[in-house]
Amino acid sequence: MRLADIRERVKFRAADRSPTKSELTGAINDQLREIFSRHDFSSLVRVHRFRLWPKISGASIASWTCVQNSRAVTVGGGMDQVPSTGKLVSLNDRVYRLSEQHSSTKRFLDVPFLDAGGSYAPEVFFDEVALPLGCSKLLGYRLLEGTGSRQWVRPVTRAELFEQDPTATGTPTMGAVISKRPLPRPHRAMPAPTNAGSGNGPLTNIGGSATFRYWYSHVDRYTGAESALSPYVEVTVNTVYSWSVTITELTHTREEFDIRIYRSRANGSRPYLHSDLAPSASFVDDIRDENLGGPADESGSTMYLRFHPIPDTAKIGEAMYRLGVPQLSEDDDRAPLDADDIPTLIHGVRAQLAERYGDLAVHDRAQARFELGVKRMIRRDRLNASVRPVKGRRTLPPLDRRGPRRGGDAIQVFDERWK
């Protein structure tokens, strides 16, 4: 249901005072977070597929020039396009982590180089995978070995994973969420878009002129991590039935990252996914509002999953996770609830507002209804309709009300009439 419709249905009055639009919106978001804190509801559960990369070494990378007691290293041409931030590197059998990049040939280690200065052959390891922005809880993960084949990975604690050899390679057998940290974000807006002229297809289908906003983010192609958004740039396009816009090259972006473009809808302010581009690329935008992707996530940090040992060959994996609760702000935003669950949300909003205004009788009644509604939501979410009959009659004695015991007691079979 739309945010505007939920506000209308609250219909709260107390002590001759009506809540404002912003108060209602805040209370709705508060109660959504409260509901989803009680259970991992399936409406926010997602499956993310990712790629694990093998190490890069030997002829794939030119030698690096290191200086004793200095963090700065000069890299060869083979590393120009490998993102550096957070990657594990072995130099002269010592392990470092690359902390930053200042140019295509200049990298910095996390600690000063310990050995004598000179030229060394590096080995770069990709031991981490980024979960999507907005991931609030990891529910499980596994590797896909081939058609129908699954390689389960044992979840361990961070401490146990930390004790393992950081450069061991093979088939991953254990994993853990190791940290949550931000990827460096763009600090400058992209260049102002310009009209591309007619003949490029309509930008959207509203007629007349419209204003659009553009953002972009950094994307690490090896881990899948994404940064927070850049500041936006705005462009007004006239006669949008026949005009589109051109984005010039993003020459000031960090070359270690790819870029991801976001755009608002016509006369809107929220960023929606537009496309992925290589660094320093230009493009013509002729995508209609209806063809934009989902809204950008508000999170600025990424959750990282680390595996041990590091894979010796490229692999595909998948992770089941729960999204954070979306923040509703625009009138057309939808709450991630079924229509049957909206009354529960409304009871929670009424209870919160009644408590704020000191109407304890209304608060107690609304809170009791809210609690019962949340319990019903959890029961429905756990229902497996494929094995539970909608309607039936018993032809055998009633089941033991204690339920099936562990160890193999099967649920008795009924002659059911399935609908």
C-alpha positions in Angstrom: 0.0 0.0 0.0 1.2 3.5 -0.8 2.6 5.7 2.0 0.0 8.4 1.3 -2.9 5.8 1.7 -1.4 4.5 5.0 -1.3 8.0 6.4 -5.0 8.5 5.5 -6.0 5.3 7.2 -4.4 6.1 10.5 -7.1 8.6 11.3 -5.7 9.5 14.7 -7.2 12.2 16.9 -6.2 13.0 20.5 -6.7 16.1 22.6 -7.8 18.1 19.6 -4.4 17.6 18.0 -3.7 15.9 14.7 -0.3 14.6 13.8 1.5 16.3 10.9 2.4 14.6 7.7 6.1 14.3 8.8 5.0 12.9 12.2 2.9 10.2 10.6 5.7 9.3 8.1 8.2 9.0 11.0 5.8 6.9 13.0 5.1 4.6 10.1 8.8 4.0 9.5 9.4 3.4 13.2 6.7 0.7 13.3 8.0 -0.9 10.1 11.4 -1.3 11.8 9.7 -2.6 14.9 7.7 -5.3 12.9 10.8 -6.5 10.9 12.9 -6.6 14.1 10.7 -9.5 15.4 11.3 -11.9 12.5 13.1 -12.4 9.2 10.0 -11.9 7.1 10.3 -13.4 3.6 9.4 -10.1 2.0 12.9 -8.8 2.8 14.8 -12.0 2.2 17.0 -12.0 -1.0 19.5 -14.3 -2.6 22.7 -12.8 -4.0 25.0 -14.5 -6.4 28.7 -13.6 -6.4 32.0 -14.6 -8.0 35.1 -15.7 -6.2 38.4 -14.9 -8.0 41.7 -16.9 -7.8 44.9 -15.1 -6.9 46.9 -13.1 -9.5 50.6 -13.8 -9.7 53.4 -14.7 -12.1 53.3 -13.4 -15.6 49.9 -11.7 -14.9 51.6 -9.0 -12.8 54.8 -7.1 -13.4 57.2 -6.7 -10.5 56.7 -4.0 -7.8 59.3 -1.7 -6.6 59.4 -1.4 -2.8 61.4 0.8 -0.4 62.3 -0.5 3.1 60.4 1.2 5.9 58.0 2.9 3.4 54.4 2.1 2.7 54.6 3.4 -0.9 55.1 0.9 -3.7 55.4 1.4 -7.4 53.5 -1.2 -9.4 54.0 -2.5 -12.9 51.5 -2.2 -15.8 49.8 -5.5 -15.0 48.1 -4.0 -11.9 46.8 -0.8 -13.5 43.2 -2.1 -13.6 43.2 -4.2 -10.4 41.4 -2.4 -7.6 43.7 -2.0 -4.7 41.6 -1.0 -1.7 41.5 -3.9 0.8 43.2 -6.5 -1.3 45.7 -9.0 0.2 49.2 -9.1 -1.3 52.3 -11.2 -0.6 55.7 -9.6 -1.2 58.8 -11.6 -0.4 56.7 -14.1 1.6 55.3 -11.4 3.8 51.6 -10.6 3.8 50.3 -7.0 3.5 47.0 -5.4 2.7 46.7 -2.7 0.1 45.2 0.4 1.8 45.0 3.1 -0.9 45.9 4.1 -4.4 47.2 7.5 -5.5 47.7 6.9 -9.2 47.8 4.1 -11.8 51.3 3.2 -10.6 51.3 4.2 -7.0 49.9 2.0 -4.2 50.3 2.0 -0.4 50.6 -0.9 2.0 48.9 -1.0 5.4 52.3 -1.2 7.2 55.8 -0.2 6.0 57.7 -2.7 3.9 60.0 -4.7 6.1 62.6 -6.1 3.8 65.4 -4.5 1.8 64.3 -2.2 -1.0 64.1 -3.6 -4.5 61.9 -5.3 -7.1 59.6 -8.1 -6.0 57.1 -10.3 -7.7 53.7 -9.9 -6.0 50.8 -12.3 -5.4 47.4 -10.6 -5.0 44.7 -12.5 -3.2 40.9 -11.9 -3.4 39.7 -13.3 0.0 36.6 -11.2 0.4 33.1 -10.9 -1.2 30.9 -7.9 -0.7 27.2 -8.4 0.1 24.8 -5.9 -1.5 24.3 -2.5 0.1 21.4 -2.7 2.6 22.2 -6.2 3.8 21.4 -6.3 7.5 21.7 -10.0 8.2 23.4 -13.0 6.5 21.2 -16.1 6.6 23.4 -18.6 4.8 25.8 -19.1 1.9 27.2 -21.9 -0.4 29.3 -22.4 -3.5 28.0 -23.7 -6.8 30.4 -26.3 -8.2 28.4 -27.3 -11.3 25.0 -28.2 -12.7 23.0 -29.3 -9.6 26.2 -29.5 -7.4 26.5 -27.5 -4.2 29.6 -27.0 -2.0 28.5 -26.1 1.5 30.7 -23.8 3.5 30.9 -24.1 7.2 30.0 -20.8 9.1 32.6 -20.0 11.7 33.3 -17.1 14.0 35.5 -14.2 13.0 38.1 -15.2 15.6 38.3 -18.7 14.2 38.7 -17.4 10.7 41.3 -14.9 11.8 43.5 -17.7 13.1 43.8 -19.4 9.7 46.7 -19.0 7.1 45.6 -15.9 5.2 47.3 -17.0 1.9 46.3 -20.7 1.8 44.5 -21.6 -1.4 42.1 -24.5 -2.3 38.4 -25.2 -2.1 36.8 -22.9 0.5 35.5 -24.9 3.5 34.7 -22.1 6.0 33.5 -18.5 6.0 32.4 -15.7 8.2 31.2 -12.1 8.0 34.5 -10.4 8.7 33.7 -6.7 8.7 31.4 -3.9 7.6 33.1 -0.9 6.1 32.6 1.7 3.3 34.1 1.8 -0.1 35.5 5.3 -1.0 32.7 7.3 -2.4 32.9 9.9 -5.2 33.2 13.4 -3.7 32.4 15.3 -6.9 29.3 15.3 -9.1 29.5 14.0 -12.6 29.9 16.7 -15.4 26.7 18.5 -16.3 24.7 16.5 -18.9 24.0 18.1 -22.2 21.1 17.7 -24.7 22.0 14.9 -27.2 19.6 16.2 -29.8 16.7 14.5 -31.5 16.8 11.0 -33.0 18.1 9.3 -29.8 14.7 8.2 -28.5 12.5 9.7 -25.8 14.0 10.1 -22.4 10.6 9.6 -20.8 7.0 10.0 -21.8 5.4 12.8 -19.9 5.4 15.6 -22.6 6.8 19.1 -22.2 10.0 19.7 -20.1 11.2 17.8 -17.1 14.1 18.0 -14.7 16.3 14.9 -14.0 19.1 14.3 -11.4 22.1 12.1 -11.9 24.4 10.4 -9.4 27.1 7.7 -9.6 28.9 5.4 -7.3 32.2 3.4 -7.3 32.0 -0.3 -7.8 34.8 -2.8 -7.0 34.5 -5.3 -9.8 36.3 -8.0 -7.8 34.4 -8.0 -4.6 31.1 -6.4 -5.9 31.3 -3.7 -3.2 29.5 -0.4 -3.9 30.1 3.0 -2.4 27.7 5.6 -1.3 26.4 8.0 -4.0 28.1 11.1 -5.3 26.5 14.5 -5.1 23.9 14.9 -7.8 23.9 17.0 -10.9 20.7 18.3 -12.4 19.6 18.9 -16.0 16.3 20.2 -17.5 15.3 18.6 -20.8 12.8 20.3 -23.1 10.5 18.4 -25.4 11.2 15.1 -23.8 9.3 13.2 -26.4 12.3 13.5 -28.8 15.3 14.6 -26.7 17.8 12.8 -24.6 21.0 13.7 -22.7 24.7 12.9 -23.0 26.9 12.3 -20.0 30.5 13.2 -20.8 33.5 11.2 -19.7 34.0 10.9 -15.9 37.7 11.7 -16.1 38.1 12.5 -12.4 36.9 9.1 -11.1 39.3 6.6 -9.5 40.5 4.3 -12.2 40.6 1.3 -9.9 36.8 1.2 -9.8 33.9 0.8 -12.2 31.1 3.2 -12.0 27.3 2.8 -11.5 24.9 5.4 -12.7 21.7 6.4 -11.0 19.0 8.8 -12.2 15.8 10.3 -10.8 12.4 10.0 -12.5 11.1 13.0 -14.2 10.9 15.9 -11.7 11.8 13.5 -8.9 14.5 13.5 -6.3 15.1 9.8 -5.5 18.0 7.9 -7.3 17.1 4.8 -9.3 19.6 2.4 -10.9 20.4 3.3 -14.5 23.4 1.3 -15.7 26.9 0.1 -15.0 29.9 1.6 -16.9 33.6 1.2 -17.2 35.7 4.0 -15.7 36.0 7.2 -17.7 33.1 6.2 -20.0 30.5 8.4 -21.7 26.9 7.5 -22.6 23.7 8.7 -24.1 20.7 8.4 -21.8 17.4 7.6 -23.6 15.9 5.3 -20.9 12.3 5.9 -19.9 11.3 6.2 -16.2 9.5 2.9 -16.5 12.8 1.1 -17.4 14.9 2.3 -14.5 16.0 -0.2 -11.9 15.3 -0.2 -8.2 16.0 2.7 -5.8 19.5 3.3 -4.5 20.2 2.1 -1.0 20.8 4.6 1.7 23.6 2.6 3.3 27.1 3.8 3.1 28.9 0.7 4.3 29.2 -2.8 2.9 29.2 -6.1 4.7 32.1 -8.4 3.7 32.1 -12.2 3.7 35.6 -13.9 3.9 36.4 -17.4 2.9 39.1 -19.9 3.8 41.1 -21.2 2.0 41.1 -18.6 -0.8 39.8 -20.3 -4.0 42.5 -21.6 -6.4 40.0 -21.3 -9.3 37.2 -19.0 -10.2 33.9 -20.0 -8.5 30.3 -18.9 -8.3 28.5 -18.7 -4.9 25.2 -17.5 -3.5 24.2 -16.0 -0.2 20.8 -15.7 1.4 20.5 -12.4 3.3 17.9 -10.1 4.8 17.6 -6.5 3.6 17.3 -3.6 5.9 13.9 -2.1 6.3 13.3 0.5 3.5 12.7 4.1 4.5 9.4 5.4 3.1 9.5 9.1 2.2 7.6 9.7 -1.1 3.8 9.4 -1.3 4.1 6.7 -3.9 6.5 4.5 -1.8 5.1 1.1 -0.9 5.4 -0.6 2.5 6.9 -4.1 2.1 3.8 -5.7 3.7 0.9 -7.7 2.3 -2.5 -6.0 2.3 -3.7 -8.2 5.2 -0.8 -6.9 7.4 -1.5 -3.1 6.9 -4.0 -3.0 9.8 -1.2 -4.3 12.1 1.1 -1.5 11.0 -1.7 1.1 11.6 -2.3 -0.2 15.1 1.4 0.2 15.8 1.3 3.8 14.5 -1.7 4.7 16.6 -0.1 3.2 19.7 3.1 5.2 19.2 1.2 8.5 18.6 -1.1 7.9 21.5 1.9 7.4 23.8 3.5 10.6 22.5 0.3 12.6 23.3 -0.3 10.9 26.7 -3.5 9.0 25.7 -2.7 5.8 27.5 -6.1 4.1 27.1 -5.8 4.4 23.3 -2.2 3.3 23.4 -2.9 0.1 25.4 -5.7 -1.0 23.1 -3.8 -0.3 19.9 -0.6 -1.9 21.3 -2.4 -5.1 22.2 -3.9 -5.3 18.7 -0.4 -4.6 17.2 1.2 -7.4 19.2 -1.5 -9.9 18.1 -1.2 -8.8 14.5 2.6 -9.3 14.6 2.2 -12.8 15.9 -0.3 -13.6 13.1 2.2 -12.2 10.6 5.0 -14.5 11.9 2.7 -17.6 11.8 1.7 -16.9 8.2 5.3 -16.2 7.1 6.3 -19.6 8.5 3.5 -21.5 6.8 4.5 -24.1 4.2 1.3 -24.2 2.0 2.7 -27.1 0.0 2.3 -29.6 2.9 -0.6 -28.0 4.8 -4.1 -28.7 3.6 -6.5 -25.9 3.2 -9.5 -28.0 4.1 -9.9 -31.6 5.0 -11.5 -34.3 7.2 -9.9 -36.8 9.5 -10.2 -40.5 8.9 -7.6 -41.5 11.5 -7.4 -40.8 15.2 -6.3 -37.3 16.2 -2.6 -36.5 16.2 -0.8 -36.5 19.5 -1.1 -32.9 20.5 2.5 -32.9 21.8 3.5 -33.0 18.1 6.0 -35.3 16.3 9.0 -36.1 18.5 12.6 -35.9 17.3 14.0 -39.1 16.0 11.7 -39.8 13.1 8.0 -39.8 14.2 6.1 -39.0 11.0 3.1 -36.8 10.9 0.0 -39.0 10.4 -1.5 -38.9 6.9 -5.1 -37.8 6.4 -7.6 -38.3 3.6 -7.6 -34.6 2.7 -9.7 -32.6 0.3 -7.1 -30.2 -1.2 -8.4 -26.9 -2.6 
